[in-house]
Amino acid sequence: LMAVICNTCGLPDDLCACGDLDKDSTHIIIRLETRRFRKKGTMIEGLDPKINNLESVAKSLKKKYACGGTAKNDYVFLQGDHRETIKDTLIQLGFSGETIELH
């Protein structure tokens, strides 16, 4: 029988602390940012790097939207304006809708 591995932290279920920390404590802010050359991008701030692997969050978002992007210490930046759908996508990734604020 395989141990259940948490998708968020990659630890076996019995060692996983994600449920205790819970993503409800995070407050995610999504806003549109205009970078140079009038390129628009979607800024996702407030992801706690201690409970979220920002690299993997960024990776799944870039894959879903087929766009470039980057993950820094406390934010994920995606190329393009994804405000319409980004909240639903984050909810699918396991974040709580109440904690996501769209600007």
Sequence and secondary structure as in RCSB ss.txt:
>XXXX:A:sequence
LMAVICNTCGLPDDLCACGDLDKDSTHIIIRLETRRFRKKGTMIEGLDPKINNLESVAKSLKKKYACGGTAKNDY
VFLQGDHRETIKDTLIQLGFSGETIELH
>XXXX:A:secstr
    B TTT SBTTT  HHHH GGG  EEEEEEE GGG EEEEEE   TTTS HHHHHHHHHHHHT  EEE SSE
EEEES  HHHHHHHHHHTT  GGGEEE 
